[in-house]
């Protein structure tokens, strides 16, 4: 069979791969690249007069070089994550920089710290290297590019160490609080508040800009501050909401939510299977072979949709879902692992089995949802 096409986020273009991960460029990157070209063009004209429209091409080339350093920053995250065994599906370059899509969460504070801190350290290293290169680069456009590369990477490295989510520094703070308290959720909440404080500082920056830099803010400064602050606030808020959600997940235990189950031959009339289940006060029906091997779980919605008059004439297997991979779960599964298992293989019912393969019961997503809502009260 041909390989299934890899789904990419809408509005992105794949330009290659690095560290085993797809490198994607979002449509917003072209906007910021054009903006950089326009902003850099006057400086290009000062350094190399007489280029005419080519000054914008030079500005665009600088934007490309700048984002290549952003790609190095993100690639360092990807390499470190893979070192700890976490898959990395993609690296995306966008309006505000880049994003590395790491699948899974760090299991230890040290993993979180190392994956987060390596990005800013890479930017600082690139910036320091560009500073050293500046001294041996002849004057002209090349020196201007090296100068801009040094300043941008040093700035990115320092700003990314600001202790607030969703910045890398926020993940560093999260790992420190996690290590000190032993509570990953508390670490996320603290780092989330750090991100919110940072967002407020960014939105207030244009007001203080003139007294600090001696240059009054223009319209673009206010727009940029608003966009960055919105990005920081929404990222921090999302992380905090996720932490509060995950804090409730340990209360979801499959064993405690299991329904008593009746096993029946798959060719038994549906009406008889329902009668036996009612007598046994069973909340789930599992079809089995003559040797006792489970083959399917009766779908409650399909059962209720079958008129009672037809039930004696149809086999129970007609309303049972075959036990494909992912529909049979260990009875000891719980918390976030349970939620991930359900999300990977969506279904209404799952079979819960003991370690020896014997049937324990049936778990329904309706019961999981109900239990989760109760944990919020």
C-alpha angles and dihedrals in degrees: 000000000000118000115267112249113256112247114233129191112268115265095029133115124206111229099172142297137278130186087004093301131111114253110219130187118205122219089246089066091069089055094053092042090056090046091052090049091053094045094046095045096083090052090049089052090054094049097040111020121198100036093120113187089356088077087075090052088052089050090050090050088054090052090053092050090047092053091047087063088049087053090054089052092053094041090058088057089050094049093049092046091051089049088061091047100258117138115235112206100185150346114222126196112206144157097294098038124277146324131207115210104217115182114221133013131272113266096205136035091242091058091050091048096048096045091049103041097047091072098058090040089055091051091048090049092051090047093049090048091051090050090055091046091051092069093059098038117102118239117272138065093328092057090046089054092048090048092051092045091052094048095044095048095045089050093047091047094051096042092048089059091061103122101243136096135280087030120088088248088060090057089048089053090046091054092049093050090043091053093046097047102025088231117113092188092056089050091054093048093050092047090046091056087049088057092050092050089049090051091054090049091051094050089051094047098091089058091056096036097093095051092047102038100020091236122110115232120254130206092272091056091057093046093049092047090051094049094048093044091050090050092050095044095048093045092049093046092049091051092050092049090050091050092052089048094050091047088066096046098082087069090067107090118171094211091057093048097047120122122224106261136213120206118211137169111270092237094054113119110262093233091056092047090053092048092052092047091052092050091049091043088233120165095199139040125210124190117222138184123247087267092055097255111146114241106170149358120233112244108230094209092051090048094052090047091058111091114240090236091062098044096086090054102049129068119247088238090071091072096036124100114226114247098249122172111298097026093090113069133181111256091231094062115119147153121011092352089059093049092049091049091052094046092050092054109024114204141139096240136026132192115236116209135186123238091266091055096255119140116260102172148290125287120203126199088226090062091047091051091048092050091048092052089051091055089059093058 
